[in-house]
Amino acid sequence: MRDSKGDSGRGIGTQTDHGNPDRDFVALRVGQTVGRYRIAAVLGRGGFGITYRALDAELGREVAIKEYLPAALAVRQDGTTVVPISTSAAQDYAWGRDRFVAEGRTLAALHRVPGIVLVHDFLEANGTAYLVMELLGGQTLQERVARNGPLDAAAFDRLLSPLLDGLEQVHSAGFLHRDIKPANILLDQQGQPTLIDFGASRAAVAGRTQAMTAVFTPGYAAVEQFTAATQGPWTDIYGLAATLHFALTGSAPPNAVDRVLDDSYAPLSQVTSPTAQDARAAIDAGLAVRAAERPQSIAGWRPMFAGSSAKPAAAVQPRAEPATVVMRQPNAPQPIASKPSKLRRPAIFAGIALSVAAVAAVWFLVGPRITPSAPATADNATVARPPDKVQQELEEARRAQQASAEEAGRLRAEADARRKADEEAALRRKIEDEVRQKAEAEQAARQKAEEDKRRAAAEAEAAKAEAAKAEADRVRAEAQRAEAQKAEAQKAEAQKKAAPPPPAQVAANSVGPGPSQCDGTFRSQWCRGAYQGFPESCWHAPMTIRNGAISGQWTTQGATEPQTFNGRIAPDGTVSITYNLIGTQMYVGQHFTAILTGSLAGGVLAAKGRAGASGRDFSVRVQCR
């Protein structure tokens, strides 16, 4: 499965991870086991986990295993166990692991759902949790379109139905994907799709802790994923509609946040395409910026692709919050609600004009009618007016009525535009505030991580310095012991020289392994044993022996201070050599002392010893004759 950031690779594809020959200290090693599954390769990784190709030891099949390992909350210890990075992160880590397991149980229950990756198993081990999924081949929709261009009508139809069917069952199980995009849809050789990398548990952890970044991909994420607004099936519908838009055009629609500020989206229904007009109109409906204006379920969205005569609004299911219904105004003027001060004066004038027009119309319709032949009487005191004058007044009243209706309509339009602008400005401010808060939280988390890293580095340096001091004390003690031993040996040697040897010893020296067998300068072979990852090695150096005294030196390439040795061959053939060496590997430039002991027999001088109680082994060999 892919991770939310898209940097994890294809977790359920057949690709292999050739990787770097350097050792990976984060992922499990090839050959390690998780339950009955043996790790074969790393398929991908991201900020939330690592996906492996593995072998099921019982069934003999290859599978994909996704490991819960959020980099912001946990690390791997001793090459196997996953532990929280700190005590403060432990609770969030455990809570996210529970959500990860719950996601696995839900997906495992959706057995053989069309278009949804099959989950074989889920288990907890090594202090974390694992999802075991089928290992799929093919390429992503992103790769297919990048290589071959937008899909034709037949390929689009093969893509659409399984995704709608699978997503509808996922939603019926009370589950959301939250990260639908072309990179999370795998296509086989026949073009059949499989939706991978569900992000529900990632979104849950991201919503709980500020250490995790929110889960969405700009261009494919609905506007509510950038805010704290309620998410639901309509959120996945936006992601799938954006993905279908990419499949038909080769490009993603504009970012939802940008569309809130300035919607530059060009509807697909207005573009000539071999794909059915109904399908393009359905994609437009799924890409409505406002969640309430989108289809609220797959069941409500599906008929739009099938050419249903129902309007998109009819397919929208009611949500928890009340919907706003806009109805057509009747022709007769209606009272106008109170408006801001700058709109109040035109509204008053329009009302007065409307009232005058209504009174005039009523008077002309129901008032007494006077004809030219009717004389004025006491009962009929109204003064007769010429017909032309009456007709003129009637026309003026009608014009005033029409003008007032038009003014009222204009005022309503201005009020609606102002209300919409205020709503968009409020939404824009809310989005900007939340984006700023998230950025500040991420910055604080980065600063804390850097501080923890610096503190850990300081502690490591202190530990290293303490270890170096302890090693120096140990070496100093070894050197002192060596010097004491050397002094004792010299004292014993002096005592031996002071006393004449017994006759038997003199006779033995004439034919035995005494110093007389080796006198001159010889080619000596020195060797040091393997130590703390460094291999065994040997080299040659000149050795001078004069009357039983041993001495010599050499300078290592790149060094300025020589390595020296000195010693003595006792009359009985016992050899003692003190090797004063300078470290060139583990502790560069540090002085060590190795005491070597051996014997001279048959013209061969051989001795060996160690640099300290737990140091490296050294040996020397000289062929005297």
Backbone torsions as a table, in degrees:
resi	resn	phi	psi	omega
1	MET	NA	148.1	177.3
2	ARG	-84.1	153.8	175.9
3	ASP	-91.5	167.4	-172.9
4	SER	-59.9	-29.7	-176.0
5	LYS	-86.8	-6.7	178.3
6	GLY	78.3	7.5	-176.9
7	ASP	-104.2	13.7	-172.5
8	SER	-97.4	-5.0	-176.5
9	GLY	78.6	-178.5	-177.6
10	ARG	-91.6	104.5	-173.2
11	GLY	-71.2	-15.7	-179.9
12	ILE	-127.2	24.1	174.5
13	GLY	-95.2	179.7	-177.3
14	THR	-96.7	7.5	179.9
15	GLN	-68.0	155.0	177.1
16	THR	-111.8	158.1	-179.1
17	ASP	-102.7	96.2	178.0
18	HIS	-67.3	-34.9	168.4
19	GLY	62.4	-165.6	-178.6
20	ASN	-108.0	139.6	179.8
21	PRO	-63.6	-16.9	176.3
22	ASP	-64.6	150.1	-178.2
23	ARG	-69.8	136.5	177.8
24	ASP	-91.8	115.6	-177.4
25	PHE	-91.0	-1.2	-178.6
26	VAL	-101.7	-50.1	-177.0
27	ALA	-79.5	159.1	171.7
28	LEU	-64.3	149.6	-178.4
29	ARG	-82.2	152.9	175.1
30	VAL	-60.0	131.9	-178.7
31	GLY	100.0	-20.8	175.4
32	GLN	-67.2	155.9	-178.1
33	THR	-116.6	147.1	172.0
34	VAL	-125.6	103.6	-172.7
35	GLY	64.0	-125.9	180.0
36	ARG	-94.4	9.6	-174.5
37	TYR	-107.6	132.2	179.9
38	ARG	-105.5	126.4	-176.9
39	ILE	-68.3	132.1	179.3
40	ALA	-112.1	-32.8	-178.6
41	ALA	-168.9	161.1	172.6
42	VAL	-91.6	122.7	178.8
43	LEU	-89.6	-34.7	-178.2
44	GLY	-174.6	164.5	179.8
45	ARG	-152.2	158.0	178.5
46	GLY	-157.6	-170.1	-177.0
47	GLY	-70.4	-11.3	-176.0
48	PHE	-110.1	-19.1	-178.7
49	GLY	177.7	-177.0	-179.0
50	ILE	-127.5	139.8	178.7
51	THR	-114.1	133.5	-176.8
52	TYR	-119.7	154.3	162.8
53	ARG	-93.2	132.3	-174.7
54	ALA	-141.6	166.4	179.2
55	LEU	-113.6	127.9	174.8
56	ASP	-77.5	110.3	-174.2
57	ALA	-66.4	-27.5	-177.3
58	GLU	-84.5	-42.6	-176.0
59	LEU	-98.0	-9.6	177.2
60	GLY	67.7	29.2	-179.6
61	ARG	-120.0	154.9	176.1
62	GLU	-84.7	142.0	-179.3
63	VAL	-137.1	168.2	171.2
64	ALA	-108.5	133.8	-179.5
65	ILE	-120.7	125.4	176.8
66	LYS	-104.2	125.1	-177.9
67	GLU	-102.4	131.6	175.8
68	TYR	-76.6	109.7	179.4
69	LEU	-151.3	77.3	178.9
70	PRO	-69.9	118.0	-174.0
71	ALA	-62.3	-26.4	-178.5
72	ALA	-79.3	-12.2	-174.1
73	LEU	-121.8	-21.2	-170.9
74	ALA	-146.2	163.0	176.1
75	VAL	-138.5	164.1	175.9
76	ARG	-93.8	136.8	-178.7
77	GLN	-119.7	141.1	179.3
78	ASP	54.3	27.2	175.6
79	GLY	76.9	-2.3	-176.1
80	THR	-137.8	-57.0	-170.6
81	THR	-77.5	138.9	176.1
82	VAL	-102.0	128.5	-178.1
83	VAL	-132.3	153.1	175.7
84	PRO	-62.1	150.8	-178.0
85	ILE	-74.5	-19.4	179.7
86	SER	-159.8	166.9	177.5
87	THR	-65.6	-31.2	179.7
88	SER	-70.5	-25.9	-179.8
89	ALA	-90.0	-9.3	-173.5
90	ALA	-62.2	-42.1	-177.1
91	GLN	-66.9	-44.2	178.2
92	ASP	-64.5	-38.3	179.3
93	TYR	-62.8	-47.0	-179.3
94	ALA	-65.6	-39.4	-179.9
95	TRP	-64.6	-42.9	178.1
96	GLY	-65.7	-35.7	178.1
97	ARG	-64.7	-38.1	176.9
98	ASP	-63.3	-40.3	178.5
99	ARG	-66.0	-36.7	179.3
100	PHE	-63.1	-43.8	178.1
101	VAL	-66.3	-40.3	178.4
102	ALA	-62.0	-38.7	176.6
103	GLU	-61.7	-42.3	179.1
104	GLY	-62.5	-42.0	179.2
105	ARG	-62.5	-42.0	-179.1
106	THR	-63.9	-47.0	-179.1
107	LEU	-66.0	-36.9	178.7
108	ALA	-64.8	-31.3	178.6
109	ALA	-71.4	-22.5	179.8
110	LEU	-86.2	69.7	-173.7
111	HIS	-75.2	121.7	176.9
112	ARG	56.9	39.9	173.2
113	VAL	-75.9	133.9	-178.3
114	PRO	-58.1	135.3	173.1
115	GLY	75.4	5.3	-177.6
116	ILE	-118.3	134.4	-179.0
117	VAL	-60.4	139.9	-178.0
118	LEU	-84.9	127.0	176.8
119	VAL	-100.0	119.3	-179.8
120	HIS	-81.7	-38.7	-167.6
121	ASP	-161.6	160.5	168.8
122	PHE	-144.7	144.0	-176.0
123	LEU	-151.9	162.9	177.8
124	GLU	-117.3	128.7	180.0
125	ALA	-162.0	162.2	175.5
126	ASN	57.5	26.3	179.9
127	GLY	79.4	6.1	-179.1
128	THR	-141.0	-163.7	-176.6
129	ALA	-131.7	157.2	-175.9
130	TYR	-137.1	140.5	169.8
131	LEU	-107.8	131.3	179.6
132	VAL	-108.5	118.9	-173.9
133	MET	-124.7	165.5	175.2
134	GLU	-68.0	147.8	179.5
135	LEU	-93.8	113.5	-175.2
136	LEU	-103.2	152.8	174.7
137	GLY	-106.1	-172.6	177.8
138	GLY	100.9	-160.9	-179.0
139	GLN	-136.8	161.9	-179.8
140	THR	-77.1	161.0	174.7
141	LEU	-60.0	-35.8	177.3
142	GLN	-58.7	-46.6	-179.1
143	GLU	-69.4	-39.2	-178.5
144	ARG	-62.7	-46.3	-179.3
145	VAL	-69.0	-38.6	179.1
146	ALA	-63.3	-32.5	-177.9
147	ARG	-86.0	-42.3	-171.7
148	ASN	-112.4	-4.0	-177.9
149	GLY	88.5	178.4	-178.4
150	PRO	-56.3	154.3	-178.2
151	LEU	-74.0	147.2	172.2
152	ASP	-82.7	179.5	-174.5
153	ALA	-61.5	-41.4	-178.1
154	ALA	-66.6	-44.8	179.6
155	ALA	-65.0	-35.7	178.4
156	PHE	-64.4	-41.8	179.8
157	ASP	-64.3	-38.5	178.0
158	ARG	-65.9	-30.0	-179.1
159	LEU	-76.8	-39.2	-166.2
160	LEU	-70.2	-53.0	-168.9
161	SER	-60.9	-48.3	179.9
162	PRO	-61.8	-36.1	-179.5
163	LEU	-67.7	-41.7	177.5
164	LEU	-63.9	-45.4	-178.7
165	ASP	-62.6	-47.6	-177.6
166	GLY	-65.9	-43.7	-178.1
167	LEU	-66.6	-34.0	179.2
168	GLU	-64.5	-40.2	178.7
169	GLN	-71.1	-35.2	176.0
170	VAL	-61.3	-44.6	179.2
171	HIS	-66.3	-36.2	178.7
172	SER	-63.3	-27.5	178.3
173	ALA	-83.0	6.0	179.4
174	GLY	76.8	31.6	-171.5
175	PHE	-127.1	145.6	175.6
176	LEU	-121.3	148.9	176.5
177	HIS	-82.8	-51.2	173.3
178	ARG	76.9	-4.3	180.0
179	ASP	-146.3	48.9	178.9
180	ILE	-76.0	126.2	179.7
181	LYS	-162.5	164.7	-177.3
182	PRO	-58.4	-31.9	-179.0
183	ALA	-73.1	-11.3	179.7
184	ASN	-108.4	20.4	175.3
185	ILE	-124.2	116.2	177.5
186	LEU	-93.1	136.9	178.2
187	LEU	-115.1	132.1	175.0
188	ASP	-84.7	-172.3	-176.6
189	GLN	-62.9	-27.7	179.4
190	GLN	-89.2	0.4	179.8
191	GLY	84.6	9.5	178.5
192	GLN	-76.5	132.4	-173.1
193	PRO	-92.8	154.7	169.7
194	THR	-136.6	126.2	-179.6
195	LEU	-86.9	126.4	-175.5
196	ILE	-122.6	175.8	171.4
197	ASP	56.5	65.4	175.1
198	PHE	-67.7	137.7	-174.0
199	GLY	-112.2	20.8	-176.1
200	ALA	-63.4	-47.1	-178.1
201	SER	-69.4	-33.8	176.0
202	ARG	-62.7	-43.6	179.3
203	ALA	-64.3	-35.6	179.4
204	ALA	-65.1	-46.1	179.8
205	VAL	-66.2	-41.2	179.8
206	ALA	-62.5	-33.7	178.5
207	GLY	-76.2	-18.1	-176.5
208	ARG	-93.3	-37.4	-175.1
209	THR	-125.5	144.0	179.0
210	GLN	-79.5	-5.5	178.9
211	ALA	-74.1	-19.3	-179.5
212	MET	-103.2	144.4	175.8
213	THR	-83.5	143.5	-179.5
214	ALA	-58.7	152.3	-173.7
215	VAL	-98.2	105.2	170.9
216	PHE	-169.1	160.7	177.4
217	THR	-119.8	113.9	-179.5
218	PRO	-53.5	140.3	-175.9
219	GLY	96.8	-29.5	-179.7
220	TYR	-120.0	-1.8	-178.5
221	ALA	-101.3	137.2	176.5
222	ALA	-70.6	159.3	-174.9
223	VAL	-63.3	-28.7	-178.4
224	GLU	-69.5	-17.7	177.1
225	GLN	-75.7	-14.5	176.2
226	PHE	-90.5	-7.7	-176.3
227	THR	-127.9	-173.3	177.6
228	ALA	-92.5	15.8	-178.6
229	ALA	-68.2	158.9	-178.8
230	THR	-65.5	135.4	176.0
231	GLN	-108.4	153.0	-179.2
232	GLY	-164.5	-165.0	178.5
233	PRO	-52.8	-33.7	179.1
234	TRP	-61.7	-24.3	177.6
235	THR	-71.0	-45.5	176.0
236	ASP	-65.7	-33.1	179.3
237	ILE	-62.1	-40.2	177.9
238	TYR	-62.5	-45.4	-179.7
239	GLY	-62.1	-41.7	179.3
240	LEU	-69.0	-38.8	177.8
241	ALA	-62.7	-41.6	177.6
242	ALA	-64.3	-37.9	178.1
243	THR	-65.9	-42.1	176.9
244	LEU	-65.3	-35.8	174.8
245	HIS	-59.4	-44.1	177.6
246	PHE	-63.3	-40.5	-178.5
247	ALA	-62.2	-33.1	-177.3
248	LEU	-89.8	-26.1	-173.7
249	THR	-116.5	-20.4	-175.8
250	GLY	85.5	4.9	179.8
251	SER	-143.3	154.0	178.3
252	ALA	-82.4	154.6	173.9
253	PRO	-67.9	167.0	179.1
254	PRO	-60.4	155.7	177.4
255	ASN	-55.8	136.6	-176.4
256	ALA	-60.7	-37.6	179.6
257	VAL	-65.4	-41.9	177.0
258	ASP	-62.7	-34.7	-179.6
259	ARG	-68.8	-30.5	175.9
260	VAL	-64.1	-39.2	-177.9
261	LEU	-79.6	-42.5	-179.2
262	ASP	-155.8	99.4	-173.2
263	ASP	-77.8	106.8	178.5
264	SER	-103.5	14.0	-177.2
265	TYR	-68.1	129.8	176.4
266	ALA	-96.8	112.9	-176.5
267	PRO	-57.2	137.7	177.6
268	LEU	-67.0	-27.0	-178.4
269	SER	-65.5	-15.0	179.0
270	GLN	-98.1	3.1	-177.9
271	VAL	-107.1	134.6	177.1
272	THR	-71.6	128.5	-176.2
273	SER	-156.6	149.6	175.6
274	PRO	-66.7	-18.1	177.4
275	THR	-70.5	145.0	-175.7
276	ALA	-56.2	144.2	178.5
277	GLN	-59.7	-37.8	-179.8
278	ASP	-61.2	-42.0	-179.0
279	ALA	-64.7	-41.7	179.9
280	ARG	-66.4	-39.2	177.2
281	ALA	-65.9	-36.2	178.3
282	ALA	-65.4	-38.9	177.1
283	ILE	-63.7	-42.0	177.3
284	ASP	-59.3	-41.8	-179.9
285	ALA	-64.1	-39.7	179.3
286	GLY	-69.7	-18.3	-179.0
287	LEU	-98.4	16.2	174.7
288	ALA	-59.4	135.0	-176.0
289	VAL	-65.0	-47.1	-178.9
290	ARG	-78.3	131.4	-176.3
291	ALA	-59.8	-36.7	-176.8
292	ALA	-68.1	-20.4	-178.0
293	GLU	-91.3	-3.4	177.5
294	ARG	-91.7	160.1	167.3
295	PRO	-57.7	139.0	-173.6
296	GLN	-94.0	-4.6	179.1
297	SER	-155.5	160.5	176.5
298	ILE	-63.4	-37.5	179.0
299	ALA	-61.7	-34.4	177.9
300	GLY	-80.0	-22.2	-178.2
301	TRP	-88.4	-34.2	-172.8
302	ARG	-55.7	-44.7	-177.3
303	PRO	-59.7	-24.5	179.8
304	MET	-65.6	-33.1	177.5
305	PHE	-74.0	-26.6	-175.6
306	ALA	-89.2	6.6	178.7
307	GLY	82.4	26.4	179.4
308	SER	-62.1	142.9	179.4
309	SER	-77.8	-10.4	-179.2
310	ALA	-67.9	140.2	176.7
311	LYS	-69.6	153.8	179.0
312	PRO	-53.5	-34.8	-178.6
313	ALA	-65.4	-30.2	-179.2
314	ALA	-69.4	-23.2	-179.2
315	ALA	-85.8	-6.3	-178.5
316	VAL	-81.4	122.4	178.8
317	GLN	-82.0	148.9	-179.2
318	PRO	-65.0	143.6	177.0
319	ARG	-107.2	177.2	-176.2
320	ALA	-63.8	-39.3	-178.4
321	GLU	-83.5	150.9	-178.4
322	PRO	-67.3	144.9	178.4
323	ALA	-93.5	151.1	176.8
324	THR	-95.7	124.5	-179.2
325	VAL	-107.6	125.7	179.0
326	VAL	-100.8	119.9	-177.3
327	MET	-111.8	152.0	179.5
328	ARG	-70.8	136.3	-179.6
329	GLN	-77.7	141.7	175.9
330	PRO	-68.3	166.0	-177.4
331	ASN	-68.2	-33.8	-179.8
332	ALA	-68.1	139.2	-179.8
333	PRO	-64.3	142.7	-179.3
334	GLN	-114.5	157.1	176.6
335	PRO	-61.1	145.0	-177.1
336	ILE	-103.7	131.0	-179.4
337	ALA	-67.6	161.0	-179.5
338	SER	-60.7	134.7	-177.5
339	LYS	-116.5	169.9	174.6
340	PRO	-59.1	164.2	-170.2
341	SER	-58.1	-35.9	-175.7
342	LYS	-74.7	-12.4	175.9
343	LEU	-101.2	-8.8	-171.4
344	ARG	-69.4	-40.3	-176.3
345	ARG	-66.3	-49.4	176.0
346	PRO	-58.9	-35.0	179.6
347	ALA	-65.5	-39.7	179.2
348	ILE	-63.8	-46.1	179.4
349	PHE	-60.3	-41.6	179.9
350	ALA	-64.2	-39.4	179.7
351	GLY	-65.1	-41.9	178.6
352	ILE	-62.4	-45.8	-180.0
353	ALA	-61.7	-40.9	179.5
354	LEU	-64.4	-40.8	179.6
355	SER	-64.7	-45.5	178.9
356	VAL	-60.1	-43.7	-179.5
357	ALA	-63.7	-40.3	-179.5
358	ALA	-66.1	-43.1	179.3
359	VAL	-62.3	-43.0	179.6
360	ALA	-62.6	-42.3	-178.8
361	ALA	-63.8	-43.9	179.3
362	VAL	-62.8	-40.2	-178.2
363	TRP	-63.8	-42.3	-178.9
364	PHE	-71.5	-26.9	-177.5
365	LEU	-84.6	-36.8	-173.7
366	VAL	-113.9	-7.5	-179.1
367	GLY	-73.6	171.9	-179.6
368	PRO	-66.7	138.3	179.4
369	ARG	-98.0	125.1	-179.2
370	ILE	-112.2	124.3	177.6
371	THR	-99.4	161.3	-178.4
372	PRO	-62.7	-29.2	-176.2
373	SER	-85.9	-10.4	-176.9
374	ALA	-85.1	116.3	179.4
375	PRO	-74.1	154.6	177.2
376	ALA	-74.2	134.8	180.0
377	THR	-128.4	178.1	176.9
378	ALA	-67.6	-36.6	179.1
379	ASP	-74.6	-22.1	-178.4
380	ASN	-121.2	80.9	-171.4
381	ALA	-87.0	-6.6	-178.2
382	THR	-69.3	134.4	-178.2
383	VAL	-75.9	129.1	-179.8
384	ALA	-70.4	139.9	178.1
385	ARG	-117.2	153.6	-179.7
386	PRO	-62.8	146.9	179.1
387	PRO	-57.8	-37.1	-178.7
388	ASP	-63.2	-39.2	179.1
389	LYS	-64.5	-43.0	178.3
390	VAL	-61.5	-45.5	-179.4
391	GLN	-63.2	-38.3	179.1
392	GLN	-63.9	-44.2	179.4
393	GLU	-64.6	-37.5	178.3
394	LEU	-63.3	-43.4	178.9
395	GLU	-63.7	-41.3	178.5
396	GLU	-62.9	-39.5	177.7
397	ALA	-64.0	-40.3	179.0
398	ARG	-64.9	-42.0	178.7
399	ARG	-63.5	-39.9	177.6
400	ALA	-63.9	-39.2	178.3
401	GLN	-62.9	-43.3	-179.8
402	GLN	-65.3	-41.8	179.7
403	ALA	-63.0	-41.7	179.8
404	SER	-66.3	-37.1	177.4
405	ALA	-64.7	-42.0	178.7
406	GLU	-64.5	-40.6	178.2
407	GLU	-62.8	-41.7	178.3
408	ALA	-63.2	-40.0	178.1
409	GLY	-64.9	-41.5	178.5
410	ARG	-62.5	-41.9	179.4
411	LEU	-64.2	-40.1	177.3
412	ARG	-62.3	-42.6	179.8
413	ALA	-62.8	-41.9	178.3
414	GLU	-63.8	-41.7	178.7
415	ALA	-63.4	-42.5	178.9
416	ASP	-63.9	-42.5	179.6
417	ALA	-63.3	-41.4	179.4
418	ARG	-65.5	-41.2	179.4
419	ARG	-62.9	-43.3	179.6
420	LYS	-64.8	-41.4	178.7
421	ALA	-63.7	-39.4	178.6
422	ASP	-65.1	-40.3	178.8
423	GLU	-64.0	-44.0	-179.5
424	GLU	-65.9	-39.1	177.8
425	ALA	-64.2	-40.7	178.7
426	ALA	-64.9	-42.3	178.7
427	LEU	-65.1	-39.8	178.9
428	ARG	-62.8	-43.6	178.5
429	ARG	-63.1	-39.1	180.0
430	LYS	-64.2	-43.6	-179.9
431	ILE	-64.6	-44.4	-179.9
432	GLU	-62.5	-40.5	178.6
433	ASP	-63.6	-44.1	-178.4
434	GLU	-69.2	-39.2	177.1
435	VAL	-63.4	-40.6	178.8
436	ARG	-65.1	-42.3	179.6
437	GLN	-63.6	-40.8	178.1
438	LYS	-64.6	-41.5	178.9
439	ALA	-62.9	-41.7	178.6
440	GLU	-64.7	-39.8	178.9
441	ALA	-64.8	-41.9	178.9
442	GLU	-65.2	-39.5	178.0
443	GLN	-63.1	-43.0	177.9
444	ALA	-62.5	-40.5	179.2
445	ALA	-64.7	-40.8	177.9
446	ARG	-63.8	-42.4	179.1
447	GLN	-62.4	-41.5	178.8
448	LYS	-63.7	-41.8	179.4
449	ALA	-63.4	-40.7	178.6
450	GLU	-65.5	-39.7	178.3
451	GLU	-63.8	-43.2	177.1
452	ASP	-61.7	-38.4	-179.9
453	LYS	-66.0	-43.3	178.6
454	ARG	-63.7	-40.6	-180.0
455	ARG	-63.9	-42.6	178.8
456	ALA	-63.6	-39.0	179.2
457	ALA	-65.1	-40.4	179.0
458	ALA	-63.9	-42.0	178.5
459	GLU	-64.1	-38.6	178.7
460	ALA	-65.4	-40.7	178.2
461	GLU	-63.6	-41.9	178.8
462	ALA	-62.3	-42.9	178.9
463	ALA	-63.6	-40.0	179.5
464	LYS	-64.3	-42.5	179.2
465	ALA	-63.3	-40.5	179.1
466	GLU	-63.6	-41.4	178.9
467	ALA	-65.7	-39.8	179.2
468	ALA	-64.5	-40.0	178.7
469	LYS	-63.7	-43.2	179.1
470	ALA	-63.0	-39.9	179.2
471	GLU	-66.5	-39.2	178.6
472	ALA	-63.9	-41.4	177.4
473	ASP	-61.9	-41.2	-180.0
474	ARG	-64.6	-44.3	-179.5
475	VAL	-63.8	-39.5	178.8
476	ARG	-62.6	-42.4	178.4
477	ALA	-64.3	-40.2	178.1
478	GLU	-63.3	-41.8	179.7
479	ALA	-63.6	-40.6	178.8
480	GLN	-63.9	-42.1	177.4
481	ARG	-63.9	-39.2	179.6
482	ALA	-65.0	-41.8	178.3
483	GLU	-62.9	-40.6	178.7
484	ALA	-63.5	-42.9	178.4
485	GLN	-63.3	-39.8	179.7
486	LYS	-63.9	-42.7	178.9
487	ALA	-62.4	-42.0	178.4
488	GLU	-62.9	-40.6	180.0
489	ALA	-65.7	-41.2	178.6
490	GLN	-64.4	-38.9	178.8
491	LYS	-64.0	-43.1	178.8
492	ALA	-65.3	-37.9	179.8
493	GLU	-64.8	-41.0	179.1
494	ALA	-63.5	-39.1	178.8
495	GLN	-65.5	-39.3	179.1
496	LYS	-64.7	-39.6	-179.8
497	LYS	-67.2	-34.5	-178.5
498	ALA	-67.6	-32.1	-178.6
499	ALA	-93.5	134.5	179.2
500	PRO	-69.4	140.6	-179.7
501	PRO	-70.4	149.4	177.0
502	PRO	-65.5	156.4	-178.5
503	PRO	-55.8	-39.6	-179.0
504	ALA	-63.1	-37.4	-178.9
505	GLN	-69.3	-38.1	178.5
506	VAL	-61.8	-41.2	178.5
507	ALA	-64.7	-40.0	-179.6
508	ALA	-65.4	-36.1	-178.3
509	ASN	-65.5	-28.3	-178.1
510	SER	-69.8	-22.8	-178.8
511	VAL	-125.1	-12.5	-174.3
512	GLY	-89.1	-166.7	-174.7
513	PRO	-83.5	60.4	-179.3
514	GLY	-94.8	-179.6	-178.4
515	PRO	-61.5	-25.1	-177.5
516	SER	-63.0	-21.3	178.9
517	GLN	-69.7	-28.3	-177.5
518	CYS	-128.6	105.6	177.4
519	ASP	-145.2	114.7	-176.2
520	GLY	142.2	-161.6	178.3
521	THR	-112.6	126.2	-174.6
522	PHE	-125.4	164.7	176.7
523	ARG	-92.5	109.4	-177.5
524	SER	-99.0	145.8	176.6
525	GLN	-106.6	122.2	178.9
526	TRP	-109.0	143.3	178.4
527	CYS	-137.9	148.3	173.3
528	ARG	-127.1	139.5	-175.9
529	GLY	-78.2	166.7	177.2
530	ALA	-62.9	143.3	-175.3
531	TYR	-156.8	120.6	174.4
532	GLN	48.4	48.2	175.8
533	GLY	92.1	-12.6	178.4
534	PHE	-90.4	136.4	-173.5
535	PRO	-79.3	168.8	174.7
536	GLU	-69.1	145.2	179.0
537	SER	-150.5	157.5	-179.0
538	CYS	-137.1	156.1	177.3
539	TRP	-155.4	171.7	-177.9
540	HIS	-119.4	148.8	179.5
541	ALA	-152.4	150.1	178.7
542	PRO	-72.1	142.0	177.6
543	MET	-129.2	128.3	-179.9
544	THR	-107.4	130.6	178.4
545	ILE	-124.1	120.3	179.7
546	ARG	-132.0	114.2	179.1
547	ASN	53.0	39.9	177.5
548	GLY	86.5	-7.5	178.0
549	ALA	-88.7	131.7	-177.0
550	ILE	-109.0	135.5	177.3
551	SER	-155.3	162.0	178.3
552	GLY	167.1	168.0	178.0
553	GLN	-163.0	164.3	171.8
554	TRP	-156.1	162.8	179.9
555	THR	-117.9	123.7	179.7
556	THR	-68.5	144.9	-179.2
557	GLN	-58.2	129.4	179.1
558	GLY	89.5	-7.4	-179.4
559	ALA	-102.7	161.9	178.6
560	THR	-111.7	-22.8	-177.1
561	GLU	-101.0	130.5	-174.2
562	PRO	-78.6	153.3	169.1
563	GLN	-85.1	134.6	-176.7
564	THR	-128.6	158.9	173.6
565	PHE	-149.6	152.8	176.0
566	ASN	-154.4	156.1	-179.0
567	GLY	-175.1	-161.8	-176.1
568	ARG	-155.8	149.7	174.9
569	ILE	-107.4	117.6	180.0
570	ALA	-73.1	160.7	179.5
571	PRO	-57.8	-29.0	179.0
572	ASP	-84.4	7.4	178.5
573	GLY	90.9	-0.7	178.2
574	THR	-71.9	134.8	-176.2
575	VAL	-113.7	133.2	172.5
576	SER	-133.1	129.5	-176.4
577	ILE	-133.7	134.1	173.6
578	THR	-106.3	118.1	-177.8
579	TYR	-104.4	112.3	178.6
580	ASN	-94.7	100.7	-173.8
581	LEU	-107.7	159.6	177.4
582	ILE	-119.7	124.6	-175.9
583	GLY	-61.5	136.8	177.0
584	THR	-124.8	-1.2	-176.1
585	GLN	-125.3	-78.5	-175.9
586	MET	-67.3	-47.5	-178.7
587	TYR	-127.0	88.6	-173.0
588	VAL	-63.4	131.0	176.1
589	GLY	80.3	-0.9	-177.2
590	GLN	-88.6	138.8	-177.0
591	HIS	-86.2	138.6	177.3
592	PHE	-132.6	163.0	175.5
593	THR	-132.3	128.6	177.2
594	ALA	-118.4	126.9	178.4
595	ILE	-97.8	117.6	-179.0
596	LEU	-110.1	138.0	177.3
597	THR	-131.1	150.4	179.7
598	GLY	-174.0	-145.6	-176.9
599	SER	-154.0	164.1	174.3
600	LEU	-115.3	117.3	-178.0
601	ALA	-147.7	134.8	176.9
602	GLY	60.7	29.7	179.1
603	GLY	78.4	10.6	180.0
604	VAL	-120.2	122.2	176.2
605	LEU	-98.3	126.1	-179.6
606	ALA	-139.2	135.0	178.4
607	ALA	-150.6	155.5	177.9
608	LYS	-151.9	159.8	-179.7
609	GLY	-172.9	-168.8	-173.2
610	ARG	-139.8	146.3	178.2
611	ALA	-84.8	83.7	-178.4
612	GLY	90.5	173.0	-175.0
613	ALA	-65.3	-35.4	-178.5
614	SER	-122.0	25.2	-176.7
615	GLY	-88.3	-161.9	-174.9
616	ARG	-87.6	146.7	179.5
617	ASP	-82.9	140.3	176.8
618	PHE	-131.2	153.0	177.5
619	SER	-148.6	156.2	178.1
620	VAL	-140.5	148.3	-179.4
621	ARG	-145.3	135.0	-179.9
622	VAL	-134.3	130.2	173.9
623	GLN	-95.6	104.9	-174.8
624	CYS	-78.9	-36.1	-177.5
625	ARG	-149.3	NA	NA
